[in-house]
Amino acid sequence: MSEMAETTNDWRVIKLGGSLLSPYAMGLTLLQEGKLPFDVVFAKELLQKLAESKKKCVLVVGGGFLNRWYLQKIRELNLEKPETQTDFHYLGMAASEMNATLFRILAGEVFGFEHVFPKVVKYQDYDNLEELKPEFEHFQLVIGAGWKPGHSHDVDALLFASLFGQQQAYSFKDIDGIYSADPKKNPTAVKKKTLTWADYRAIINTNRHLPGASFPIDGVAAQLAEKSGIGFTVIDGRDMRAVEEVLAEGMTTRGSTILLSVSQ
């Protein structure tokens, strides 16, 4: 077992929003300039915080700009039909895999490759997590991409949380928590510091996930989390103080936390 992995006894399971690694506006500008549509500076800053924390971490990485740009261009060709919904999911998963692979490479540069699980966990790997668990334990950092169509990577993060017996998972996004409505569209939306899964489902009003949909936590994952007895904390992943608190304490007041009951 690596020296870094021995310094911690628990895991932090994090869904890392692709919009943090490749925000749409930044990604479009970089692409037009012939550059990689990926925020390498942010990625390294986050990885440094993870390394300094000495915590074992799983990060399931989203597709971000690559996903949204690709889906937008295909929709412009009028190719989105009921028969192609699964294909759209797979495109999002492919974008996630690209981001996750680059993030794993950068992680090796920051942590040392001997401390990072040597492949991105994806697709059928999720069917074999129990068998892979002893291997994961030898590393400080595990990077994941998508499992299968029908849900966002929030579900994939929950699978890891369940695997490691964690009662709380974390979502690092480009928004600082959960609001009563989308604050990007509704300036009167109110931030919720704590809420239950029932409260959250009432806000999003769906138990489905469509390719490219944007919710703090998707409806499929919300149902699974409540059934599995796992809460979720949502923070702005650019808020390094909140990141530090999550890594050190497993909690923060700088985001929103979904609890199994308000008495927690």
C-alpha positions as CSV (number, residue, x, y, z in Angstrom):
1,M,0.0,0.0,0.0
2,S,1.2,3.5,-0.8
3,E,2.4,5.8,2.0
4,M,-0.2,8.4,1.2
5,A,-3.1,5.9,1.3
6,E,-2.0,4.8,4.8
7,T,-2.5,8.3,6.2
8,T,-6.3,8.1,6.1
9,N,-9.1,5.8,7.3
10,D,-12.1,7.0,5.3
11,W,-13.1,8.1,1.8
12,R,-14.6,11.2,0.3
13,V,-16.8,10.3,-2.7
14,I,-17.2,13.3,-5.0
15,K,-19.1,13.9,-8.2
16,L,-17.0,16.5,-10.0
17,G,-19.1,18.5,-12.4
18,G,-17.7,18.7,-15.9
19,S,-18.7,22.4,-16.0
20,L,-15.9,23.1,-13.5
21,L,-13.3,21.4,-15.7
22,S,-14.6,22.8,-18.9
23,P,-17.1,25.7,-18.5
24,Y,-19.1,26.2,-21.7
25,A,-18.0,29.7,-22.5
26,M,-14.3,29.0,-21.7
27,G,-14.4,25.7,-23.6
28,L,-15.9,27.4,-26.7
29,T,-13.3,30.1,-26.6
30,L,-10.4,27.7,-26.2
31,L,-11.7,25.5,-28.9
32,Q,-12.0,28.4,-31.3
33,E,-8.4,29.3,-30.4
34,G,-7.3,25.8,-31.3
35,K,-6.6,25.0,-27.6
36,L,-7.7,22.2,-25.3
37,P,-11.2,23.0,-23.9
38,F,-10.2,22.1,-20.3
39,D,-9.3,24.3,-17.3
40,V,-6.0,22.8,-16.4
41,V,-5.2,25.5,-13.9
42,F,-8.4,24.8,-11.9
43,A,-7.9,21.0,-12.1
44,K,-4.4,21.2,-10.7
45,E,-5.5,23.6,-7.9
46,L,-8.2,21.1,-6.9
47,L,-5.9,18.2,-7.1
48,Q,-3.4,19.9,-4.9
49,K,-6.1,20.4,-2.2
50,L,-7.0,16.7,-2.5
51,A,-3.3,15.6,-2.2
52,E,-2.7,17.9,0.8
53,S,-5.8,16.5,2.6
54,K,-4.3,13.0,2.8
55,K,-7.9,11.7,2.4
56,K,-8.7,8.8,0.1
57,C,-10.9,10.2,-2.6
58,V,-13.1,9.0,-5.5
59,L,-13.9,11.6,-8.1
60,V,-16.5,10.8,-10.7
61,V,-16.0,13.3,-13.5
62,G,-18.7,14.8,-15.7
63,G,-18.6,15.7,-19.4
64,G,-18.9,19.5,-19.2
65,F,-18.3,21.5,-22.4
66,L,-17.5,18.5,-24.6
67,N,-20.9,16.9,-23.7
68,R,-23.0,20.0,-24.1
69,W,-21.3,21.2,-27.3
70,Y,-21.5,17.8,-29.0
71,L,-25.2,17.4,-28.0
72,Q,-26.0,20.9,-29.2
73,K,-24.4,20.3,-32.6
74,I,-26.2,17.0,-33.1
75,R,-29.5,18.6,-32.1
76,E,-29.0,21.2,-34.7
77,L,-29.0,18.4,-37.2
78,N,-32.5,17.3,-35.9
79,L,-31.1,13.9,-34.9
80,E,-32.7,13.8,-31.4
81,K,-35.5,11.3,-31.5
82,P,-36.8,8.7,-29.0
83,E,-34.8,6.1,-30.9
84,T,-31.5,8.0,-30.3
85,Q,-31.9,8.8,-26.6
86,T,-29.5,6.0,-25.6
87,D,-27.0,7.3,-28.2
88,F,-27.1,10.7,-26.6
89,H,-26.4,9.2,-23.2
90,Y,-23.4,7.4,-24.7
91,L,-22.1,10.6,-26.2
92,G,-22.2,12.2,-22.7
93,M,-20.4,9.2,-21.2
94,A,-17.7,9.5,-23.9
95,A,-17.2,13.2,-23.0
96,S,-17.0,12.2,-19.4
97,E,-14.4,9.6,-20.1
98,M,-12.2,12.1,-22.0
99,N,-12.3,14.6,-19.1
100,A,-11.8,11.9,-16.5
101,T,-8.8,10.5,-18.4
102,L,-7.1,13.9,-18.7
103,F,-7.9,14.5,-15.0
104,R,-6.3,11.2,-14.1
105,I,-3.1,12.1,-16.0
106,L,-3.0,15.5,-14.2
107,A,-3.6,13.7,-10.9
108,G,-0.6,11.6,-11.5
109,E,1.5,14.7,-12.0
110,V,0.3,16.1,-8.7
111,F,0.0,13.0,-6.5
112,G,2.6,10.8,-8.2
113,F,1.2,8.1,-10.4
114,E,1.9,5.4,-7.7
115,H,-0.9,7.0,-5.6
116,V,-3.5,7.1,-8.3
117,F,-5.6,4.1,-9.4
118,P,-4.1,3.2,-12.8
119,K,-7.2,3.5,-15.0
120,V,-10.4,5.4,-15.2
121,V,-13.3,3.4,-13.7
122,K,-16.0,3.2,-16.4
123,Y,-18.7,1.2,-18.1
124,Q,-18.7,-2.5,-17.0
125,D,-16.2,-1.7,-14.2
126,Y,-19.1,-0.5,-12.1
127,D,-20.6,-4.1,-12.3
128,N,-17.4,-5.3,-10.6
129,L,-16.8,-2.7,-7.9
130,E,-16.8,-5.2,-5.0
131,E,-14.1,-7.2,-6.8
132,L,-12.1,-4.0,-7.5
133,K,-12.4,-2.7,-3.9
134,P,-9.2,-4.3,-2.6
135,E,-7.3,-2.7,-5.4
136,F,-8.8,0.7,-4.8
137,E,-7.6,0.5,-1.1
138,H,-4.0,0.7,-2.3
139,F,-4.4,4.2,-3.7
140,Q,-5.3,7.6,-2.4
141,L,-7.2,8.7,-5.5
142,V,-9.6,6.8,-7.8
143,I,-11.1,8.5,-10.9
144,G,-14.4,7.4,-12.4
145,A,-16.4,8.2,-15.6
146,G,-19.8,6.9,-16.7
147,W,-21.4,3.6,-16.0
148,K,-24.4,3.2,-18.3
149,P,-27.2,5.2,-20.0
150,G,-30.2,6.4,-18.0
151,H,-28.8,8.6,-15.3
152,S,-26.1,11.1,-14.6
153,H,-22.8,10.4,-12.9
154,D,-24.5,11.3,-9.5
155,V,-25.6,7.6,-9.5
156,D,-22.1,6.4,-10.2
157,A,-20.8,8.4,-7.2
158,L,-23.5,6.8,-5.1
159,L,-22.3,3.4,-6.1
160,F,-18.9,4.3,-4.8
161,A,-20.3,5.8,-1.6
162,S,-22.2,2.6,-0.9
163,L,-19.1,0.5,-1.7
164,F,-17.1,2.3,0.9
165,G,-19.9,2.6,3.5
166,Q,-20.2,6.3,3.3
167,Q,-23.4,8.0,4.5
168,Q,-22.6,11.2,2.6
169,A,-21.5,11.9,-1.0
170,Y,-20.4,15.3,-2.3
171,S,-21.1,17.2,-5.5
172,F,-18.7,19.9,-6.6
173,K,-20.5,22.1,-9.1
174,D,-20.4,25.6,-10.6
175,I,-23.2,26.7,-8.2
176,D,-22.9,27.1,-4.4
177,G,-25.7,24.9,-3.4
178,I,-29.4,23.9,-3.9
179,Y,-31.9,26.6,-4.5
180,S,-35.7,26.7,-4.6
181,A,-35.5,27.3,-8.3
182,D,-32.7,27.7,-10.9
183,P,-30.9,30.8,-9.7
184,K,-29.4,31.3,-13.2
185,K,-33.0,31.8,-14.5
186,N,-34.8,33.1,-11.4
187,P,-33.1,35.8,-9.3
188,T,-35.6,35.4,-6.5
189,A,-34.6,31.7,-5.9
190,V,-33.7,31.0,-2.3
191,K,-30.7,28.9,-1.2
192,K,-31.5,25.9,1.0
193,K,-28.8,25.1,3.6
194,T,-30.3,21.8,4.7
195,L,-33.2,19.8,3.3
196,T,-34.5,16.2,3.0
197,W,-34.8,14.1,-0.1
198,A,-38.5,14.7,-0.1
199,D,-37.8,18.5,-0.1
200,Y,-35.4,18.1,-2.9
201,R,-37.7,16.0,-5.1
202,A,-40.4,18.6,-4.7
203,I,-38.0,21.2,-6.1
204,I,-36.8,19.3,-9.2
205,N,-40.2,17.6,-9.8
206,T,-38.8,14.7,-11.8
207,N,-37.5,11.2,-11.2
208,R,-35.9,10.9,-14.6
209,H,-32.6,12.1,-16.2
210,L,-32.3,13.3,-19.8
211,P,-29.0,13.7,-21.6
212,G,-27.6,17.2,-20.9
213,A,-30.1,17.9,-18.2
214,S,-28.8,20.1,-15.4
215,F,-29.9,19.5,-11.8
216,P,-27.9,19.7,-8.6
217,I,-28.6,16.0,-8.3
218,D,-30.5,14.1,-11.0
219,G,-33.9,12.5,-10.2
220,V,-32.7,8.9,-10.6
221,A,-29.9,9.5,-8.1
222,A,-32.2,11.2,-5.7
223,Q,-34.4,8.1,-5.5
224,L,-31.4,5.8,-5.2
225,A,-29.7,7.9,-2.5
226,E,-32.8,8.0,-0.3
227,K,-33.3,4.3,-0.7
228,S,-29.7,3.6,0.1
229,G,-29.6,5.9,3.1
230,I,-27.0,8.3,1.7
231,G,-27.1,12.1,1.8
232,F,-25.5,14.6,-0.6
233,T,-23.7,17.8,0.0
234,V,-23.5,20.3,-2.9
235,I,-20.9,23.0,-3.0
236,D,-19.2,25.3,-5.5
237,G,-16.1,23.4,-6.4
238,R,-14.3,26.7,-7.0
239,D,-14.7,27.6,-3.3
240,M,-11.5,26.2,-2.0
241,R,-12.5,26.9,1.6
242,A,-15.6,24.8,1.2
243,V,-13.5,22.1,-0.5
244,E,-11.0,22.1,2.4
245,E,-13.8,21.8,4.9
246,V,-15.4,18.9,3.1
247,L,-12.1,17.1,2.8
248,A,-11.1,17.7,6.4
249,E,-14.4,17.4,8.2
250,G,-16.8,15.7,5.8
251,M,-19.2,18.7,6.1
252,T,-19.4,22.5,5.4
253,T,-21.9,25.3,5.9
254,R,-20.9,26.9,2.7
255,G,-23.1,24.7,0.5
256,S,-26.3,22.7,0.8
257,T,-26.7,19.4,2.5
258,I,-29.5,16.9,1.8
259,L,-30.1,14.8,5.0
260,L,-32.1,11.7,5.4
261,S,-34.2,13.6,8.0
262,V,-34.2,17.1,9.3
263,S,-33.3,15.8,12.8
264,Q,-29.8,14.7,11.6
